[in-house]
């Protein structure tokens, strides 16, 4: 595991994996993928590589099943604001990519990663579609999309941000309002809730106005 994050190291890793990705895109492994997955393949490989380093602290030579599962099930679904096609492409694209790099001896023992990512295919898509798993940045972007905002337009996004912040503030104020406690009615002849064993009217009920 990488001891300390470094932008320089991240850039080196991304450049290296990008070259692998170029070769992968021309291989039989990529050619066998459906067209939609081919289109998503570069983004899938590069985003996985970046987040495996920046969040899991793992360089390609250190990729393991635990890091892969954490990245694919939680980090990518929580951080990446993308269409469902991206998340549906993660498992098949990475599985094909892992097979490619092992055949080319770029990395060792990635066949176990290929199997592991296939096993969590549907869970990746499920996690990505659940707003409870989204980080604050993704929640904002997805809300903008839902409102029909062009997320590539900086001016539109700034205007929506002001509205979104007010909306969140209003929700916080509603949540912070004190809620009235519902009072349970106790019959005069019921056992006193204090535990004395007496009837309510003969115990605490005497002081109940």
Phi, psi and omega in degrees: 000140179292130184286323183216136180294140179220127178298322180296317179293320178299318180297319178299315180297314181295320178297318181295312182291329176299318177297319176298321181295323177297315178294322179298319183296338179261003184268168178295331182296320178283322181299331182281350180282150173299158185303318181299319180288326175299317181294329180271350191301316182296314180296319180298309183296316184287321179291321176299314180300314182296313183285332175296327179277309188286330181253324181264346180071029185242126172278165181308321181293344182251002180306133178221174185294321180296315179295320179299313181297317180296318181293313185283329183269334186234310185292306181296313177298331182274338187250324187274121177265089184223167177291165181301330182301326178297311183289328176289339181271344186304304184296308181295322180292312181295322178300315178294320180296317179298320178295321180295311184292332177286319179297322180276000179060033175279327175222156179257152171053042177267357178296328177292328176290323178298318178292317183297319183288330176295324183291337182252016184309302184292327181292327177300311181296319180297314180296322182290335182270354182264112181303337179294340180267356185277144171283172184297321181294316179293321179302319179295312182297317181293326176294321178296316177300315181300327181276000179082018179280139175283104186289353176270352181263110185298320182295316179297320181293323178294319178295318180292326180300318179298315179295318182297318180295320177295321179297316179294322179296318179298320179294321179296320180295321178295316181294331184276352181294135179295137180262135180291136181277128179284129183267126179279125182281132181248129178290149183297332181262003177285157175299139181294132180295349180285346177092012182287337183094351179273165173290152183302319184292336180267355184237246184295338179297339179295333184259001183277112180263000000 
